[in-house]
Amino acid sequence: MTADDKVAHYRSLVEGIPSVEVVPIAPSRHFLMIDQPLALAGILRRFFDRR
């Protein structure tokens, strides 16, 4: 499964929710808070700054 396939899959799971944004963080596995903590922090910061 490619990265684009994974994003499409996750988007399909939440397609009825208008404010959802699916953001891939690569290379990470199941625990991106351990695999890519700085990337996750940046995406969360961007999300909260928009609120």
VEXFI-240407 format. One record per atom (N, C-alpha, C): residue number from 1; residue in three letters; x, y, z. Coordinates in nm, 2 decimals, padded with zeros to 4 digits. Atoms other than C-alpha are relative to their C-alpha. Last residue first. Layout:
N
+-----+---------+--------+--------+--------+
: num : residuo :      u :      v :      w :
+-----+---------+--------+--------+--------+
: NUM :     ala :      X :      Y :      Z :
...
+-----+---------+--------+--------+--------+
This chain:
51
+-----+---------+--------+--------+--------+
: num : residuo :      u :      v :      w :
+-----+---------+--------+--------+--------+
:  51 :     arg :  00.12 :  00.00 : -00.08 :
:  51 :     arg : -00.86 :  02.72 :  01.64 :
:  51 :     arg : -00.02 :  00.13 :  00.08 :
:  50 :     arg :  00.11 : -00.03 :  00.09 :
:  50 :     arg : -00.60 :  02.76 :  01.36 :
:  50 :     arg : -00.13 :  00.01 :  00.08 :
:  49 :     asp : -00.02 : -00.14 :  00.04 :
:  49 :     asp : -00.31 :  02.77 :  01.61 :
:  49 :     asp : -00.12 :  00.05 : -00.09 :
:  48 :     phe :  00.05 : -00.08 : -00.11 :
:  48 :     phe : -00.44 :  02.44 :  01.76 :
:  48 :     phe :  00.02 :  00.15 : -00.03 :
:  47 :     phe :  00.14 :  00.02 : -00.02 :
:  47 :     phe : -00.40 :  02.26 :  01.42 :
:  47 :     phe : -00.05 :  00.09 :  00.11 :
:  46 :     arg :  00.07 : -00.06 :  00.11 :
:  46 :     arg : -00.06 :  02.41 :  01.35 :
:  46 :     arg : -00.15 : -00.01 :  00.01 :
:  45 :     arg : -00.01 : -00.14 : -00.02 :
:  45 :     arg :  00.07 :  02.31 :  01.69 :
:  45 :     arg : -00.08 :  00.08 : -00.11 :
:  44 :     leu :  00.09 : -00.04 : -00.10 :
:  44 :     leu : -00.06 :  01.96 :  01.64 :
:  44 :     leu :  00.00 :  00.15 :  00.03 :
:  43 :     ile :  00.13 :  00.01 :  00.05 :
:  43 :     ile :  00.12 :  01.93 :  01.31 :
:  43 :     ile : -00.11 :  00.04 :  00.10 :
:  42 :     gly :  00.02 : -00.11 :  00.09 :
:  42 :     gly :  00.44 :  02.06 :  01.46 :
:  42 :     gly : -00.14 :  00.00 : -00.06 :
:  41 :     ala :  00.02 : -00.12 : -00.08 :
:  41 :     ala :  00.42 :  01.83 :  01.76 :
:  41 :     ala : -00.03 :  00.12 : -00.09 :
:  40 :     leu :  00.13 :  00.00 : -00.06 :
:  40 :     leu :  00.36 :  01.53 :  01.53 :
:  40 :     leu : -00.02 :  00.13 :  00.08 :
:  39 :     ala :  00.09 : -00.02 :  00.11 :
:  39 :     ala :  00.67 :  01.62 :  01.32 :
:  39 :     ala : -00.15 :  00.00 :  00.06 :
:  38 :     leu : -00.01 : -00.15 :  00.04 :
:  38 :     leu :  00.88 :  01.67 :  01.64 :
:  38 :     leu : -00.10 :  00.02 : -00.12 :
:  37 :     pro :  00.06 : -00.09 : -00.10 :
:  37 :     pro :  00.76 :  01.33 :  01.79 :
:  37 :     pro :  00.01 :  00.15 : -00.05 :
:  36 :     gln : -00.02 : -00.13 :  00.05 :
:  36 :     gln :  00.83 :  01.12 :  01.48 :
:  36 :     gln : -00.06 :  00.11 :  00.09 :
:  35 :     asp : -00.08 :  00.00 :  00.12 :
:  35 :     asp :  00.87 :  00.76 :  01.58 :
:  35 :     asp :  00.03 :  00.13 : -00.05 :
:  34 :     ile : -00.13 :  00.05 : -00.03 :
:  34 :     ile :  00.75 :  00.79 :  01.94 :
:  34 :     ile :  00.09 :  00.01 : -00.12 :
:  33 :     met : -00.05 : -00.08 : -00.11 :
:  33 :     met :  00.45 :  01.01 :  01.89 :
:  33 :     met :  00.14 : -00.05 :  00.05 :
:  32 :     leu : -00.07 : -00.12 :  00.05 :
:  32 :     leu :  00.41 :  00.84 :  01.56 :
:  32 :     leu :  00.05 :  00.09 :  00.10 :
:  31 :     phe : -00.01 : -00.09 : -00.12 :
:  31 :     phe :  00.32 :  00.51 :  01.73 :
:  31 :     phe :  00.08 :  00.13 : -00.05 :
:  30 :     his :  00.13 : -00.02 : -00.08 :
:  30 :     his :  00.18 :  00.29 :  01.46 :
:  30 :     his :  00.01 :  00.10 :  00.10 :
:  29 :     arg :  00.08 :  00.12 :  00.00 :
:  29 :     arg :  00.46 :  00.33 :  01.20 :
:  29 :     arg : -00.12 :  00.03 :  00.09 :
:  28 :     ser :  00.05 :  00.04 : -00.13 :
:  28 :     ser :  00.64 :  00.64 :  01.10 :
:  28 :     ser : -00.08 : -00.12 : -00.01 :
:  27 :     pro :  00.03 :  00.14 : -00.02 :
:  27 :     pro :  00.84 :  00.76 :  00.80 :
:  27 :     pro : -00.04 : -00.03 :  00.15 :
:  26 :     ala : -00.09 :  00.11 :  00.04 :
:  26 :     ala :  00.65 :  00.96 :  00.72 :
:  26 :     ala :  00.14 :  00.03 :  00.04 :
:  25 :     ile : -00.13 : -00.03 : -00.05 :
:  25 :     ile :  00.38 :  01.17 :  00.87 :
:  25 :     ile :  00.09 : -00.12 : -00.02 :
:  24 :     pro : -00.10 :  00.11 : -00.02 :
:  24 :     pro :  00.06 :  01.17 :  00.67 :
:  24 :     pro :  00.13 :  00.05 :  00.06 :
:  23 :     val : -00.14 : -00.04 :  00.03 :
:  23 :     val : -00.19 :  01.44 :  00.74 :
:  23 :     val :  00.09 : -00.11 :  00.02 :
:  22 :     val : -00.08 :  00.11 : -00.02 :
:  22 :     val : -00.57 :  01.37 :  00.72 :
:  22 :     val :  00.14 :  00.04 : -00.05 :
:  21 :     glu : -00.11 : -00.01 :  00.10 :
:  21 :     glu : -00.77 :  01.68 :  00.77 :
:  21 :     glu :  00.09 : -00.12 :  00.03 :
:  20 :     val : -00.12 :  00.09 : -00.02 :
:  20 :     val : -01.11 :  01.66 :  00.93 :
:  20 :     val :  00.10 :  00.02 : -00.11 :
:  19 :     ser : -00.12 : -00.07 : -00.04 :
:  19 :     ser : -01.34 :  01.96 :  00.95 :
:  19 :     ser :  00.12 : -00.09 :  00.02 :
:  18 :     pro : -00.05 : -00.11 :  00.08 :
:  18 :     pro : -01.63 :  01.84 :  00.75 :
:  18 :     pro :  00.13 :  00.06 :  00.04 :
:  17 :     ile : -00.04 : -00.10 : -00.10 :
:  17 :     ile : -01.68 :  01.49 :  00.90 :
:  17 :     ile :  00.06 :  00.12 : -00.07 :
:  16 :     gly :  00.12 : -00.08 : -00.04 :
:  16 :     gly : -01.87 :  01.27 :  00.66 :
:  16 :     gly :  00.03 :  00.11 :  00.10 :
:  15 :     glu :  00.05 : -00.09 :  00.11 :
:  15 :     glu : -01.55 :  01.15 :  00.49 :
:  15 :     glu : -00.12 :  00.08 :  00.04 :
:  14 :     val :  00.05 : -00.12 : -00.07 :
:  14 :     val : -01.39 :  01.01 :  00.81 :
:  14 :     val : -00.07 :  00.10 : -00.10 :
:  13 :     leu :  00.05 :  00.03 : -00.13 :
:  13 :     leu : -01.31 :  00.65 :  00.71 :
:  13 :     leu : -00.07 :  00.12 :  00.07 :
:  12 :     ser :  00.13 :  00.07 :  00.02 :
:  12 :     ser : -01.27 :  00.74 :  00.34 :
:  12 :     ser : -00.07 : -00.03 :  00.14 :
:  11 :     arg :  00.10 : -00.10 :  00.04 :
:  11 :     arg : -01.00 :  00.99 :  00.44 :
:  11 :     arg : -00.14 : -00.06 : -00.02 :
:  10 :     tyr :  00.03 : -00.08 : -00.12 :
:  10 :     tyr : -00.81 :  00.72 :  00.62 :
:  10 :     tyr : -00.11 :  00.11 : -00.03 :
:   9 :     his :  00.08 :  00.09 : -00.09 :
:   9 :     his : -00.82 :  00.50 :  00.31 :
:   9 :     his : -00.05 :  00.07 :  00.12 :
:   8 :     ala :  00.14 :  00.02 :  00.06 :
:   8 :     ala : -00.72 :  00.78 :  00.08 :
:   8 :     ala : -00.08 : -00.09 :  00.09 :
:   7 :     val :  00.07 : -00.13 : -00.03 :
:   7 :     val : -00.42 :  00.87 :  00.31 :
:   7 :     val : -00.15 : -00.01 : -00.06 :
:   6 :     lys :  00.03 : -00.01 : -00.15 :
:   6 :     lys : -00.31 :  00.50 :  00.31 :
:   6 :     lys : -00.08 :  00.13 :  00.03 :
:   5 :     asp :  00.11 :  00.09 : -00.03 :
:   5 :     asp : -00.34 :  00.48 : -00.07 :
:   5 :     asp : -00.04 :  00.00 :  00.15 :
:   4 :     asp :  00.12 : -00.05 :  00.05 :
:   4 :     asp : -00.13 :  00.79 : -00.11 :
:   4 :     asp : -00.12 : -00.09 :  00.02 :
:   3 :     ala :  00.04 : -00.11 : -00.10 :
:   3 :     ala :  00.14 :  00.65 :  00.12 :
:   3 :     ala : -00.13 :  00.06 : -00.05 :
:   2 :     thr : -00.08 : -00.13 :  00.01 :
:   2 :     thr :  00.15 :  00.34 : -00.10 :
:   2 :     thr : -00.05 :  00.10 :  00.10 :
:   1 :     met :  00.09 : -00.12 :  00.00 :
:   1 :     met :  00.00 :  00.00 :  00.00 :
:   1 :     met :  00.09 :  00.12 :  00.00 :
+-----+---------+--------+--------+--------+
